[in-house]
C-alpha cells in the first residue's frame, strides 16, 4: 500500500517517548531527579492532531513523572508507561478503541518499537532510529527524535488526509 493511502486511514497516533518525543537523553541530578527535554513543535503538532478530531497516545518502556506531566499539559489521555511488551499493549488499545491496526500510526526509535512498527498501518521511525527500525518503517522522519519528529509525522498524515491547510487556518487562541 502506498504511503498516502496508509496516511488516509490513520485515526490514532501512538508514540514512544525516549528517543522520539525527546532526544533520548536522561539527565539525573545529584539527588537522582530525572529531567527530559521535549520539543515545543511536537507539542503543537499533537495539539493540531487532537484539534483535527484524532487521538494521540504514549506507549513507553520507562515510567517517569516527566511523561505524566507532559501528557497532562498536552491533554493526552492514553498514557501507558513501564511497558515491556509494546505490541500487546498496542493491540489492547486498538481493541478498546474499536479500531483496526491499519488505523494506527506508531512512531518509534529502537528495538522495543520494532514489532509495533511492523504491525500497524503506518510505522514511523525517527531519523536517528536503530537501523532495524528504519528498515521496517513505512516512513522515516527527516529529523531525529526530540527535534520535531512527532510534528513532522502529524503534518505528513494530515497533509495526506487533505486536512493540514484547514488546521493551520484555525484560530490559535
Secondary structure by P-SEA (a helix, b strand, c coil): ccaaaaaaaccbbbbbccccccccbbbbccccbbbbbbbaaaaaaaaaaaaabbbbbbbbccccaaaaaaaaaacccccccccccaaaaaaaaaaaaccccccbbbbbccccaaaaaacccbbbbcccccaaaaaaccccccccccccaaaaaaaaaaaaaccaaaaaacccc
